[in-house]
Amino acid sequence: MYVCNCNGIREREVRAAIEAGASRPAQIFRACGSQPQCARCVCDMRQMLDESQEVLKYAAE
Ligand code: FES
């Protein structure tokens, strides 16, 4: 499934970028070798970042 249609960034690529340490959408774009264009995907990226933080929070408890 594509998260970013402008750059063809898939969900698994976003997750890989987050696992590699990306903590902001700009870092996800950079990790994928692209730049934001329409920025419609930024909300989805933020949501995925928030979900990963929640997982880490619960894993630490
Ligand atoms: S959908 Fe990602 S920049 Fe347009």
Residues whose N, C-alpha, C, O or C-beta is under 5 A from the ligand:
A	BS01	FES	V3 C4 N5 C6 Q35 P36 Q37 C38 A39 R40 C41
